[in-house]
Amino acid sequence: MPRKKRPDKIVLATRNRGKIREFKFLLRQIPLNILTLDDFPEVPEVQETGETFFDNAFKKAYEIATSLGMITLADDSGLEVDALGGAPGVYSARYAGDKATDEENYLKLLKELKGVPLERRTARFRCVIVVCDPHGAWLKAEGVWEGLISFSPRGRYGFGYDPVFLIPDLGKTAAEIPPKFKNQLSHRANALRELIELLPTFLQII
């Protein structure tokens, strides 16, 4: 019986340029040709209707994998602020509205936290990654990055809530540290480190 051919491609289920840059950097050691949804303009956006990060990541990975017939990696990630009961959570990308900009989202967050002292502004970025094959086999990894919400935006790097996400040990926001350094610390990096340990075995058995 001929040996099953090992996959040589993986699709990143995103058109977000910031995420694509981070994923490509972090996955550079994996011997796969990395494609994105930019390579498949005919594929519609998957609606994130889940109640958890896993729900949304799985939905994106499964729908695109089965649509394209290719292994797909999808993530859902966001910011959880303790003083806001875990908000914005799964609504992080649309916290200020469906078409909100990054700036509109983090300015709304700062407004919601007005008057809250620094010690109560604890927060974390959470990332859940799902890899799915066209037959429905899947793999999950998760990572978090703990921090605080600053009182005002600072920094020119990154995207999303990075300008207001303060790393206490550094005294800097995520937008004040260069991408190469951020990619060693971030929630996405932590999730991908876990994924990279599991992915080679997964690719052999699907």
C-alpha positions as protocol buffer text, in pm:
chain_id: "A"
residue {
  index: 1
  type: MET
  ca { x: 0 y: 0 z: 0 }
}
residue {
  index: 2
  type: PRO
  ca { x: 156 y: 334 z: -98 }
}
residue {
  index: 3
  type: ARG
  ca { x: 244 y: 569 z: 186 }
}
residue {
  index: 4
  type: LYS
  ca { x: 11 y: 863 z: 229 }
}
residue {
  index: 5
  type: LYS
  ca { x: 168 y: 1185 z: 104 }
}
residue {
  index: 6
  type: ARG
  ca { x: 247 y: 1429 z: 383 }
}
residue {
  index: 7
  type: PRO
  ca { x: 77 y: 1768 z: 336 }
}
residue {
  index: 8
  type: ASP
  ca { x: 302 y: 2045 z: 206 }
}
residue {
  index: 9
  type: LYS
  ca { x: 65 y: 2342 z: 238 }
}
residue {
  index: 10
  type: ILE
  ca { x: -136 y: 2509 z: 509 }
}
residue {
  index: 11
  type: VAL
  ca { x: -389 y: 2791 z: 479 }
}
residue {
  index: 12
  type: LEU
  ca { x: -401 y: 3068 z: 736 }
}
residue {
  index: 13
  type: ALA
  ca { x: -770 y: 3153 z: 768 }
}
residue {
  index: 14
  type: THR
  ca { x: -723 y: 3528 z: 786 }
}
residue {
  index: 15
  type: ARG
  ca { x: -679 y: 3839 z: 576 }
}
residue {
  index: 16
  type: ASN
  ca { x: -555 y: 4043 z: 872 }
}
residue {
  index: 17
  type: ARG
  ca { x: -211 y: 4170 z: 770 }
}
residue {
  index: 18
  type: GLY
  ca { x: -87 y: 4197 z: 1128 }
}
residue {
  index: 19
  type: LYS
  ca { x: -181 y: 3838 z: 1207 }
}
residue {
  index: 20
  type: ILE
  ca { x: -35 y: 3712 z: 880 }
}
residue {
  index: 21
  type: ARG
  ca { x: 302 y: 3874 z: 958 }
}
residue {
  index: 22
  type: GLU
  ca { x: 308 y: 3725 z: 1307 }
}
residue {
  index: 23
  type: PHE
  ca { x: 200 y: 3377 z: 1197 }
}
residue {
  index: 24
  type: LYS
  ca { x: 450 y: 3361 z: 910 }
}
residue {
  index: 25
  type: PHE
  ca { x: 730 y: 3466 z: 1142 }
}
residue {
  index: 26
  type: LEU
  ca { x: 634 y: 3221 z: 1413 }
}
residue {
  index: 27
  type: LEU
  ca { x: 573 y: 2931 z: 1172 }
}
residue {
  index: 28
  type: ARG
  ca { x: 893 y: 2983 z: 975 }
}
residue {
  index: 29
  type: GLN
  ca { x: 1045 y: 2660 z: 1113 }
}
residue {
  index: 30
  type: ILE
  ca { x: 755 y: 2444 z: 991 }
}
residue {
  index: 31
  type: PRO
  ca { x: 829 y: 2293 z: 645 }
}
residue {
  index: 32
  type: LEU
  ca { x: 497 y: 2395 z: 490 }
}
residue {
  index: 33
  type: ASN
  ca { x: 409 y: 2643 z: 219 }
}
residue {
  index: 34
  type: ILE
  ca { x: 200 y: 2903 z: 403 }
}
residue {
  index: 35
  type: LEU
  ca { x: -99 y: 3041 z: 215 }
}
residue {
  index: 36
  type: THR
  ca { x: -360 y: 3290 z: 335 }
}
residue {
  index: 37
  type: LEU
  ca { x: -713 y: 3386 z: 238 }
}
residue {
  index: 38
  type: ASP
  ca { x: -556 y: 3653 z: 16 }
}
residue {
  index: 39
  type: ASP
  ca { x: -464 y: 3361 z: -213 }
}
residue {
  index: 40
  type: PHE
  ca { x: -832 y: 3263 z: -233 }
}
residue {
  index: 41
  type: PRO
  ca { x: -1030 y: 3585 z: -290 }
}
residue {
  index: 42
  type: GLU
  ca { x: -1340 y: 3384 z: -382 }
}
residue {
  index: 43
  type: VAL
  ca { x: -1366 y: 3240 z: -30 }
}
residue {
  index: 44
  type: PRO
  ca { x: -1617 y: 3442 z: 177 }
}
residue {
  index: 45
  type: GLU
  ca { x: -1549 y: 3557 z: 531 }
}
residue {
  index: 46
  type: VAL
  ca { x: -1660 y: 3311 z: 797 }
}
residue {
  index: 47
  type: GLN
  ca { x: -1895 y: 3477 z: 1043 }
}
residue {
  index: 48
  type: GLU
  ca { x: -1766 y: 3457 z: 1401 }
}
residue {
  index: 49
  type: THR
  ca { x: -2086 y: 3367 z: 1580 }
}
residue {
  index: 50
  type: GLY
  ca { x: -1940 y: 3150 z: 1857 }
}
residue {
  index: 51
  type: GLU
  ca { x: -1957 y: 3221 z: 2228 }
}
residue {
  index: 52
  type: THR
  ca { x: -1593 y: 3126 z: 2290 }
}
residue {
  index: 53
  type: PHE
  ca { x: -1259 y: 3173 z: 2117 }
}
residue {
  index: 54
  type: PHE
  ca { x: -1251 y: 2799 z: 2046 }
}
residue {
  index: 55
  type: ASP
  ca { x: -1596 y: 2807 z: 1884 }
}
residue {
  index: 56
  type: ASN
  ca { x: -1487 y: 3077 z: 1641 }
}
residue {
  index: 57
  type: ALA
  ca { x: -1145 y: 2927 z: 1566 }
}
residue {
  index: 58
  type: PHE
  ca { x: -1293 y: 2584 z: 1500 }
}
residue {
  index: 59
  type: LYS
  ca { x: -1570 y: 2723 z: 1281 }
}
residue {
  index: 60
  type: LYS
  ca { x: -1322 y: 2913 z: 1063 }
}
residue {
  index: 61
  type: ALA
  ca { x: -1076 y: 2625 z: 1037 }
}
residue {
  index: 62
  type: TYR
  ca { x: -1342 y: 2363 z: 959 }
}
residue {
  index: 63
  type: GLU
  ca { x: -1540 y: 2566 z: 705 }
}
residue {
  index: 64
  type: ILE
  ca { x: -1233 y: 2678 z: 510 }
}
residue {
  index: 65
  type: ALA
  ca { x: -1062 y: 2338 z: 524 }
}
residue {
  index: 66
  type: THR
  ca { x: -1369 y: 2164 z: 386 }
}
residue {
  index: 67
  type: SER
  ca { x: -1430 y: 2438 z: 129 }
}
residue {
  index: 68
  type: LEU
  ca { x: -1075 y: 2442 z: -9 }
}
residue {
  index: 69
  type: GLY
  ca { x: -986 y: 2078 z: 56 }
}
residue {
  index: 70
  type: MET
  ca { x: -670 y: 2192 z: 236 }
}
residue {
  index: 71
  type: ILE
  ca { x: -536 y: 2188 z: 590 }
}
residue {
  index: 72
  type: THR
  ca { x: -633 y: 2516 z: 752 }
}
residue {
  index: 73
  type: LEU
  ca { x: -512 y: 2701 z: 1058 }
}
residue {
  index: 74
  type: ALA
  ca { x: -748 y: 2947 z: 1221 }
}
residue {
  index: 75
  type: ASP
  ca { x: -728 y: 3141 z: 1540 }
}
residue {
  index: 76
  type: ASP
  ca { x: -953 y: 3352 z: 1749 }
}
residue {
  index: 77
  type: SER
  ca { x: -799 y: 3583 z: 1998 }
}
residue {
  index: 78
  type: GLY
  ca { x: -889 y: 3882 z: 2202 }
}
residue {
  index: 79
  type: LEU
  ca { x: -850 y: 4080 z: 2517 }
}
residue {
  index: 80
  type: GLU
  ca { x: -1006 y: 3987 z: 2852 }
}
residue {
  index: 81
  type: VAL
  ca { x: -1023 y: 4267 z: 3109 }
}
residue {
  index: 82
  type: ASP
  ca { x: -1103 y: 4155 z: 3463 }
}
residue {
  index: 83
  type: ALA
  ca { x: -1263 y: 4482 z: 3573 }
}
residue {
  index: 84
  type: LEU
  ca { x: -1507 y: 4448 z: 3281 }
}
residue {
  index: 85
  type: GLY
  ca { x: -1602 y: 4088 z: 3359 }
}
residue {
  index: 86
  type: GLY
  ca { x: -1379 y: 3949 z: 3082 }
}
residue {
  index: 87
  type: ALA
  ca { x: -1495 y: 4194 z: 2813 }
}
residue {
  index: 88
  type: PRO
  ca { x: -1437 y: 4262 z: 2532 }
}
residue {
  index: 89
  type: GLY
  ca { x: -1351 y: 3890 z: 2490 }
}
residue {
  index: 90
  type: VAL
  ca { x: -1482 y: 3739 z: 2167 }
}
residue {
  index: 91
  type: TYR
  ca { x: -1608 y: 4084 z: 2068 }
}
residue {
  index: 92
  type: SER
  ca { x: -1260 y: 4238 z: 2080 }
}
residue {
  index: 93
  type: ALA
  ca { x: -1241 y: 4312 z: 1708 }
}
residue {
  index: 94
  type: ARG
  ca { x: -1584 y: 4478 z: 1705 }
}
residue {
  index: 95
  type: TYR
  ca { x: -1603 y: 4622 z: 2055 }
}
residue {
  index: 96
  type: ALA
  ca { x: -1690 y: 4970 z: 1928 }
}
residue {
  index: 97
  type: GLY
  ca { x: -1902 y: 4842 z: 1638 }
}
residue {
  index: 98
  type: ASP
  ca { x: -1892 y: 4598 z: 1348 }
}
residue {
  index: 99
  type: LYS
  ca { x: -1668 y: 4823 z: 1137 }
}
residue {
  index: 100
  type: ALA
  ca { x: -1472 y: 4978 z: 1421 }
}
residue {
  index: 101
  type: THR
  ca { x: -1105 y: 5061 z: 1378 }
}
residue {
  index: 102
  type: ASP
  ca { x: -839 y: 4946 z: 1622 }
}
residue {
  index: 103
  type: GLU
  ca { x: -822 y: 5299 z: 1761 }
}
residue {
  index: 104
  type: GLU
  ca { x: -1198 y: 5318 z: 1813 }
}
residue {
  index: 105
  type: ASN
  ca { x: -1191 y: 4987 z: 1999 }
}
residue {
  index: 106
  type: TYR
  ca { x: -914 y: 5074 z: 2240 }
}
residue {
  index: 107
  type: LEU
  ca { x: -1047 y: 5425 z: 2300 }
}
residue {
  index: 108
  type: LYS
  ca { x: -1382 y: 5275 z: 2399 }
}
residue {
  index: 109
  type: LEU
  ca { x: -1196 y: 5040 z: 2633 }
}
residue {
  index: 110
  type: LEU
  ca { x: -1013 y: 5328 z: 2798 }
}
residue {
  index: 111
  type: LYS
  ca { x: -1343 y: 5512 z: 2840 }
}
residue {
  index: 112
  type: GLU
  ca { x: -1502 y: 5207 z: 3007 }
}
residue {
  index: 113
  type: LEU
  ca { x: -1207 y: 5189 z: 3249 }
}
residue {
  index: 114
  type: LYS
  ca { x: -1205 y: 5558 z: 3338 }
}
residue {
  index: 115
  type: GLY
  ca { x: -1138 y: 5597 z: 3709 }
}
residue {
  index: 116
  type: VAL
  ca { x: -1022 y: 5237 z: 3757 }
}
residue {
  index: 117
  type: PRO
  ca { x: -678 y: 5232 z: 3930 }
}
residue {
  index: 118
  type: LEU
  ca { x: -386 y: 5056 z: 3767 }
}
residue {
  index: 119
  type: GLU
  ca { x: -383 y: 4762 z: 4007 }
}
residue {
  index: 120
  type: ARG
  ca { x: -740 y: 4677 z: 3905 }
}
residue {
  index: 121
  type: ARG
  ca { x: -675 y: 4705 z: 3531 }
}
residue {
  index: 122
  type: THR
  ca { x: -548 y: 4345 z: 3503 }
}
residue {
  index: 123
  type: ALA
  ca { x: -602 y: 4186 z: 3164 }
}
residue {
  index: 124
  type: ARG
  ca { x: -477 y: 3921 z: 2930 }
}
residue {
  index: 125
  type: PHE
  ca { x: -465 y: 3846 z: 2564 }
}
residue {
  index: 126
  type: ARG
  ca { x: -592 y: 3496 z: 2489 }
}
residue {
  index: 127
  type: CYS
  ca { x: -540 y: 3304 z: 2166 }
}
residue {
  index: 128
  type: VAL
  ca { x: -694 y: 2973 z: 2064 }
}
residue {
  index: 129
  type: ILE
  ca { x: -561 y: 2808 z: 1747 }
}
residue {
  index: 130
  type: VAL
  ca { x: -731 y: 2523 z: 1564 }
}
residue {
  index: 131
  type: VAL
  ca { x: -582 y: 2329 z: 1275 }
}
residue {
  index: 132
  type: CYS
  ca { x: -834 y: 2128 z: 1076 }
}
residue {
  index: 133
  type: ASP
  ca { x: -802 y: 1894 z: 779 }
}
residue {
  index: 134
  type: PRO
  ca { x: -1067 y: 1857 z: 504 }
}
residue {
  index: 135
  type: HIS
  ca { x: -1203 y: 1540 z: 667 }
}
residue {
  index: 136
  type: GLY
  ca { x: -1269 y: 1706 z: 1003 }
}
residue {
  index: 137
  type: ALA
  ca { x: -967 y: 1594 z: 1206 }
}
residue {
  index: 138
  type: TRP
  ca { x: -853 y: 1882 z: 1425 }
}
residue {
  index: 139
  type: LEU
  ca { x: -593 y: 1999 z: 1670 }
}
residue {
  index: 140
  type: LYS
  ca { x: -616 y: 2277 z: 1932 }
}
residue {
  index: 141
  type: ALA
  ca { x: -357 y: 2493 z: 2108 }
}
residue {
  index: 142
  type: GLU
  ca { x: -401 y: 2787 z: 2345 }
}
residue {
  index: 143
  type: GLY
  ca { x: -186 y: 3067 z: 2484 }
}
residue {
  index: 144
  type: VAL
  ca { x: -225 y: 3369 z: 2711 }
}
residue {
  index: 145
  type: TRP
  ca { x: -28 y: 3688 z: 2777 }
}
residue {
  index: 146
  type: GLU
  ca { x: -88 y: 3862 z: 3109 }
}
residue {
  index: 147
  type: GLY
  ca { x: -69 y: 4237 z: 3153 }
}
residue {
  index: 148
  type: LEU
  ca { x: -247 y: 4559 z: 3249 }
}
residue {
  index: 149
  type: ILE
  ca { x: -445 y: 4821 z: 3060 }
}
residue {
  index: 150
  type: SER
  ca { x: -257 y: 5151 z: 3046 }
}
residue {
  index: 151
  type: PHE
  ca { x: -424 y: 5489 z: 3098 }
}
residue {
  index: 152
  type: SER
  ca { x: -342 y: 5609 z: 2746 }
}
residue {
  index: 153
  type: PRO
  ca { x: -217 y: 5457 z: 2418 }
}
residue {
  index: 154
  type: ARG
  ca { x: 158 y: 5441 z: 2362 }
}
residue {
  index: 155
  type: GLY
  ca { x: 380 y: 5301 z: 2089 }
}
residue {
  index: 156
  type: ARG
  ca { x: 391 y: 5261 z: 1713 }
}
residue {
  index: 157
  type: TYR
  ca { x: 427 y: 4886 z: 1666 }
}
residue {
  index: 158
  type: GLY
  ca { x: 166 y: 4612 z: 1657 }
}
residue {
  index: 159
  type: PHE
  ca { x: -207 y: 4634 z: 1601 }
}
residue {
  index: 160
  type: GLY
  ca { x: -536 y: 4588 z: 1783 }
}
residue {
  index: 161
  type: TYR
  ca { x: -513 y: 4669 z: 2154 }
}
residue {
  index: 162
  type: ASP
  ca { x: -131 y: 4665 z: 2161 }
}
residue {
  index: 163
  type: PRO
  ca { x: -103 y: 5042 z: 2233 }
}
residue {
  index: 164
  type: VAL
  ca { x: -292 y: 5004 z: 2563 }
}
residue {
  index: 165
  type: PHE
  ca { x: -168 y: 4660 z: 2674 }
}
residue {
  index: 166
  type: LEU
  ca { x: 100 y: 4722 z: 2934 }
}
residue {
  index: 167
  type: ILE
  ca { x: 362 y: 4458 z: 3019 }
}
residue {
  index: 168
  type: PRO
  ca { x: 445 y: 4530 z: 3385 }
}
residue {
  index: 169
  type: ASP
  ca { x: 791 y: 4370 z: 3383 }
}
residue {
  index: 170
  type: LEU
  ca { x: 896 y: 4592 z: 3093 }
}
residue {
  index: 171
  type: GLY
  ca { x: 703 y: 4906 z: 3179 }
}
residue {
  index: 172
  type: LYS
  ca { x: 607 y: 4926 z: 2812 }
}
residue {
  index: 173
  type: THR
  ca { x: 299 y: 4858 z: 2606 }
}
residue {
  index: 174
  type: ALA
  ca { x: 296 y: 4584 z: 2344 }
}
residue {
  index: 175
  type: ALA
  ca { x: 310 y: 4860 z: 2082 }
}
residue {
  index: 176
  type: GLU
  ca { x: 635 y: 4992 z: 2227 }
}
residue {
  index: 177
  type: ILE
  ca { x: 834 y: 4673 z: 2182 }
}
residue {
  index: 178
  type: PRO
  ca { x: 971 y: 4566 z: 1842 }
}
residue {
  index: 179
  type: PRO
  ca { x: 778 y: 4287 z: 1666 }
}
residue {
  index: 180
  type: LYS
  ca { x: 1068 y: 4041 z: 1693 }
}
residue {
  index: 181
  type: PHE
  ca { x: 1063 y: 4075 z: 2073 }
}
residue {
  index: 182
  type: LYS
  ca { x: 685 y: 4079 z: 2095 }
}
residue {
  index: 183
  type: ASN
  ca { x: 672 y: 3755 z: 1895 }
}
residue {
  index: 184
  type: GLN
  ca { x: 860 y: 3581 z: 2175 }
}
residue {
  index: 185
  type: LEU
  ca { x: 613 y: 3693 z: 2444 }
}
residue {
  index: 186
  type: SER
  ca { x: 268 y: 3717 z: 2290 }
}
residue {
  index: 187
  type: HIS
  ca { x: -38 y: 3501 z: 2342 }
}
residue {
  index: 188
  type: ARG
  ca { x: -13 y: 3396 z: 1978 }
}
residue {
  index: 189
  type: ALA
  ca { x: 350 y: 3294 z: 2025 }
}
residue {
  index: 190
  type: ASN
  ca { x: 261 y: 3091 z: 2334 }
}
residue {
  index: 191
  type: ALA
  ca { x: -23 y: 2915 z: 2149 }
}
residue {
  index: 192
  type: LEU
  ca { x: 198 y: 2846 z: 1849 }
}
residue {
  index: 193
  type: ARG
  ca { x: 475 y: 2703 z: 2066 }
}
residue {
  index: 194
  type: GLU
  ca { x: 226 y: 2447 z: 2192 }
}
residue {
  index: 195
  type: LEU
  ca { x: 94 y: 2388 z: 1841 }
}
residue {
  index: 196
  type: ILE
  ca { x: 441 y: 2338 z: 1692 }
}
residue {
  index: 197
  type: GLU
  ca { x: 505 y: 2056 z: 1939 }
}
residue {
  index: 198
  type: LEU
  ca { x: 185 y: 1878 z: 1833 }
}
residue {
  index: 199
  type: LEU
  ca { x: 166 y: 1958 z: 1463 }
}
residue {
  index: 200
  type: PRO
  ca { x: 426 y: 1714 z: 1321 }
}
residue {
  index: 201
  type: THR
  ca { x: 246 y: 1414 z: 1473 }
}
residue {
  index: 202
  type: PHE
  ca { x: -91 y: 1549 z: 1359 }
}
residue {
  index: 203
  type: LEU
  ca { x: 34 y: 1589 z: 1002 }
}
residue {
  index: 204
  type: GLN
  ca { x: 152 y: 1228 z: 998 }
}
residue {
  index: 205
  type: ILE
  ca { x: -178 y: 1082 z: 1116 }
}
residue {
  index: 206
  type: ILE
  ca { x: -439 y: 1280 z: 924 }
}
